[in-house]
Amino acid sequence: MRIPSALRRPLPAATVLALLLGGCGNDNDAFFQGYAEGDYIYVASSEAGRLTDLPARRGQQVEAGAPLFALEADRETAARDQASAQLAAAAAQLEDIATGKRPAEVDVTRAQLTQAEAASRRSATQLRRDAEQFRIGGIARAQLDDSREQAQSDAARVRELKAQLEVAALPGRDDQRLAQAAQVEAARAALAQADWTLAQKRQAAPAAGLVFDTLYRVGEWVRAGSPVVSLLPPGNIKVRLFVPQTALGGLKVGQALTVRCDGCGDPIPVRIDYISTQAEYTPPVIYSRESRSKLVYMIEARPAPEAAPRLHPGQPLEASPQ
């Protein structure tokens, strides 16, 4: 049978696009098919340990800062206590260096000075007596020399103890104080590290959202960095749609679409925030005129946070331009 020439003319591009994007049944509006997807937050600890507490439950809505899980922390608690004690000891030693000797030590030196001053007075008196006796010939010169040496020794002892009292009131040497101050800072840094390590044993929700899944049970060993809870905040729910290449040129980032799904109620407005640069379902060798109609590109769009909970990951969707 001969086909009339009018029927052999190619269809207009708008007609082809309508056929490619046509909906089911009597719905003649263009639409794109896709599904809901989520960017999950996998909450993990940087430290390993046995899971001791799991207040988060799958399907539960949690607020930001809500506790999710805890690991055993006996070793980390002991390390923190040790670091705290070392900091206290280093700080006390620095204060001791800065204030000189203790009052009890100063009292001992002051008592020794009192004894030395009394001995010096006695030896000085004895020296005067011996000098007078030697002048009249009452004693030998050797005895006078002994008295003079004793008086000089006692006087030197007094000067020594006075100097010790002056030194006791001075703070430690600058180099010694700087070295001890560095020890205090090192102890403070060690305590901060111990506190951080201990805090890693308890993890809280970084944002409000849905506890999508829990990956361990209480009593199991959790490796360092292994996720225990997967969290899905409303802002992390997105829509993935697949658009024929013939319609790709009419879409741009920021453009508004309307999403419909079974049981979702009113249409949900979304905005495109990503358009893929690579085609899906492509022919293996060449883009023929017939095969180009099979090319689709993935786009991603985000719903408003208040409407996002109406979508569920994996849920089939249909979207159309507003």
C-alpha positions in Angstrom: 0.0 0.0 0.0 1.3 3.5 -0.9 1.7 5.9 2.1 0.6 9.4 1.3 3.4 12.0 1.3 1.7 14.0 4.0 2.0 11.0 6.4 5.6 10.5 5.5 6.8 14.0 6.7 8.6 14.0 10.0 6.5 15.1 13.0 7.3 18.5 14.5 9.7 18.5 17.5 7.0 19.7 19.9 4.9 16.7 18.9 7.8 14.3 19.5 8.4 15.8 22.9 4.8 15.5 23.9 4.8 11.8 22.9 8.0 11.2 24.9 6.8 13.0 28.0 3.1 12.1 27.8 1.5 10.8 31.0 -0.7 7.7 31.5 -4.4 7.6 30.8 -6.1 10.9 30.0 -3.4 13.0 31.6 -1.8 14.9 28.7 0.7 16.9 30.9 4.4 16.3 30.4 6.1 14.6 33.3 9.4 13.1 34.3 9.7 9.8 36.3 12.0 9.2 39.2 12.2 8.4 42.9 13.0 10.0 46.2 16.4 9.6 47.7 18.2 10.6 50.9 21.7 11.8 51.7 22.3 9.9 55.0 24.4 11.1 57.8 26.4 8.1 59.2 27.2 8.8 62.8 30.3 7.0 64.0 33.0 7.4 66.8 36.6 7.8 66.1 37.3 5.4 68.9 36.6 1.7 69.1 34.7 0.1 72.0 31.8 -2.1 73.0 28.3 -0.6 72.5 26.8 -0.1 75.9 23.8 2.2 75.2 21.7 2.8 72.1 18.8 5.1 73.0 18.1 5.8 69.3 15.5 3.6 67.7 14.9 3.0 64.0 12.1 5.2 62.7 12.4 7.7 65.6 12.5 11.4 65.1 15.3 13.1 67.1 16.3 16.6 67.8 19.7 18.1 67.3 21.9 17.1 70.2 19.8 14.1 71.3 22.0 11.2 72.4 22.3 8.4 69.8 24.7 5.8 71.3 27.5 5.3 73.8 30.6 3.0 73.9 32.4 1.7 77.0 34.7 4.3 78.3 36.5 3.0 81.4 40.0 3.3 79.9 39.3 6.8 78.6 37.9 7.9 81.9 40.9 6.7 83.7 43.2 8.5 81.2 41.3 11.7 81.7 41.6 11.5 85.5 45.3 10.9 85.2 45.8 13.9 82.9 43.8 16.0 85.3 45.9 15.0 88.3 49.1 15.6 86.3 47.9 19.1 85.4 47.1 19.9 89.1 50.6 18.7 90.1 52.4 20.7 87.5 50.4 23.8 88.4 51.1 23.4 92.1 54.8 23.0 91.4 54.8 26.2 89.3 53.1 28.1 92.1 55.6 26.8 94.6 58.5 27.9 92.4 56.9 31.4 92.0 56.5 31.9 95.7 59.9 30.8 97.0 60.4 28.5 100.0 57.5 27.4 102.2 56.8 29.3 105.5 57.9 26.3 107.6 61.3 26.2 105.8 61.7 30.0 106.4 60.9 29.5 110.1 63.7 26.9 110.4 66.2 29.2 108.8 65.1 32.1 111.0 65.5 30.0 114.2 69.0 29.0 113.0 69.8 32.7 112.5 68.7 33.4 116.1 71.1 30.7 117.4 73.9 32.0 115.3 73.5 35.6 116.4 73.6 34.4 120.1 76.8 32.4 119.4 78.3 35.4 117.6 77.6 37.7 120.6 79.2 35.2 123.0 82.3 34.7 120.8 82.6 38.5 120.4 82.5 39.0 124.2 85.0 36.2 124.7 87.3 37.9 122.1 87.3 41.2 124.0 88.1 39.4 127.3 90.9 37.4 125.8 92.4 40.5 124.2 92.4 42.3 127.6 94.0 39.3 129.3 96.6 39.0 126.6 97.5 42.7 127.0 98.3 42.2 130.7 100.0 38.8 130.0 97.3 36.7 131.4 96.9 34.3 128.5 99.1 33.0 125.6 98.8 34.5 122.1 97.5 31.1 120.8 94.4 31.4 123.0 93.7 34.9 121.7 94.0 33.7 118.1 91.5 30.9 118.8 89.0 33.4 120.2 89.5 35.7 117.2 88.9 32.9 114.7 85.8 31.7 116.6 84.3 35.2 116.6 84.9 35.5 112.9 83.4 32.1 112.2 80.2 32.9 114.2 79.8 36.3 112.5 80.1 34.6 109.1 77.5 32.1 110.0 75.1 35.0 110.9 75.7 36.6 107.5 75.1 33.2 105.7 71.7 32.7 107.4 70.6 36.2 106.7 71.4 35.7 103.0 69.4 32.4 103.1 66.4 34.3 104.4 66.7 36.8 101.6 67.0 34.1 99.0 64.0 32.2 100.5 61.8 35.2 99.8 62.8 35.3 96.1 60.8 33.4 93.4 62.5 30.7 91.3 64.9 31.5 88.5 63.4 32.7 85.3 64.6 29.7 83.3 63.2 27.3 85.9 59.8 29.1 86.0 59.6 29.0 82.2 60.4 25.3 82.1 57.7 24.6 84.7 55.2 26.8 82.8 55.8 24.7 79.7 55.2 21.6 81.7 51.8 23.1 82.8 50.8 23.8 79.2 51.8 20.3 78.1 49.7 18.8 81.0 46.8 21.1 80.0 47.0 19.9 76.3 47.1 16.3 77.5 44.0 16.9 79.5 42.2 18.5 76.5 43.1 15.5 74.4 41.9 13.0 77.1 38.6 15.0 77.3 38.1 14.9 73.6 38.8 11.1 73.4 36.4 10.5 76.2 33.7 12.7 74.5 34.1 10.6 71.4 32.6 7.6 73.3 29.2 9.3 73.3 27.7 10.6 70.1 24.7 12.9 69.7 22.6 13.8 66.7 24.4 16.5 64.6 21.0 17.7 63.3 17.3 17.0 63.8 16.0 14.2 61.6 14.8 10.6 61.2 16.8 7.7 62.7 16.8 5.7 59.4 18.6 2.7 60.7 20.8 1.3 63.6 23.7 -0.8 62.5 24.8 -2.5 65.8 23.2 -4.0 68.8 24.1 -3.3 72.4 27.0 -5.5 73.5 28.6 -5.7 70.1 32.1 -4.5 69.4 32.2 -1.4 67.3 35.4 -0.6 65.3 36.8 2.9 65.2 35.0 4.9 62.4 32.3 2.3 61.9 28.8 4.0 61.7 26.4 3.0 64.4 23.4 5.1 63.4 22.3 6.5 60.0 20.4 9.7 60.3 18.2 11.4 57.6 17.6 15.1 58.2 14.6 16.6 56.3 17.0 18.9 54.3 18.9 15.8 53.0 15.9 14.3 51.2 16.1 14.9 47.4 14.3 13.8 44.2 16.0 12.0 41.4 14.4 12.4 38.0 15.3 11.1 34.6 14.7 13.5 31.7 14.8 12.7 28.0 17.6 14.5 26.1 15.0 16.2 24.0 13.7 18.0 27.1 17.1 18.7 28.8 17.6 22.1 27.1 14.4 23.5 28.7 15.6 22.8 32.2 18.1 24.7 34.4 19.4 24.7 37.9 17.0 26.6 40.2 13.9 25.9 38.1 10.8 24.9 40.0 9.0 21.6 39.4 6.0 19.9 40.9 6.3 16.4 42.3 3.4 13.9 42.7 3.4 10.5 44.3 0.9 7.9 45.5 -0.4 8.9 49.0 1.5 12.2 49.1 -1.5 14.4 49.0 -1.1 17.8 47.4 1.7 18.2 44.8 5.1 19.0 46.4 7.1 21.9 44.9 10.8 21.2 44.4 13.7 23.1 42.8 16.4 21.6 40.5 19.9 21.9 42.1 21.8 19.5 39.8 21.7 18.4 36.2 23.9 15.5 35.2 26.3 16.0 32.3 26.3 12.3 31.4 23.6 10.4 29.6 22.1 7.2 30.9 21.0 4.1 28.9 23.2 5.2 26.0 23.8 3.0 22.9 27.2 1.3 22.9 28.6 2.7 19.6 26.8 5.5 17.9 24.0 8.0 18.6 21.7 7.3 15.7 18.5 9.3 15.2 16.4 6.4 16.6 18.7 5.8 19.6 18.7 9.4 20.7 15.1 9.1 21.8 16.3 6.6 24.4 18.8 9.0 26.0 17.9 10.3 29.5 19.8 12.5 31.9 19.5 12.5 35.7 18.6 15.6 37.5 18.2 16.2 41.2 15.8 18.6 43.0 15.2 19.5 46.6 11.9 20.0 48.3 11.2 22.6 50.9 12.2 21.3 54.4 8.6 21.4 55.7 7.4 19.2 52.8 10.4 16.8 52.7 9.0 14.4 55.4 6.2 13.6 53.0 8.7 11.9 50.8 10.4 8.5 51.5 13.6 7.2 50.0 12.9 4.8 47.2 9.4 6.1 46.6 8.4 6.4 42.9 7.6 9.9 41.8 6.4 11.9 38.8 7.5 15.5 38.3 6.3 18.2 35.9 7.3 21.8 35.2 5.2 24.4 37.1 
